[in-house]
Amino acid sequence: MVAPLAATAAYQAMAKIGSESAATGAAQSGAASSNFGDFLTGAIKDAVGNMKAGEQVASQQAATGKGDIVNVVSAVNQAELTLDTVVAVRDKVIQAYQTVMQMPI
């Protein structure tokens, strides 16, 4: 079960990803309109990048023993938040799919 605070944080992170993607899309040339597939691809790439960055900072800290522990905790926390966001979105997609499948034809 997801704690309410974690769900709120995940929602805020997803809203941040959406607003960044919208700003990026608006900044691009207006010739091609952005669709949901492009948004989803961008969000997944951002999530993977956040997860890799957290792992990299944690492994550098473990390997060298040097560095700021605050940065490690912050990077790992951001990676965990990203994972929570991805899981929350996945759960909503599965729930929507199941709702559609239960509709009478």
Secondary structure, DSSP 8 states (H G I E B T S, - for coil): ---HHHHHHHHHHHHHHHHHHHHHHHHS-TTS---HHHHHHHHHHHHHHHHHHHHHHHHHHHHH--S-HHHHHHHHHHHHHHHHHHHHHHHHHHHHHHHHHHS--
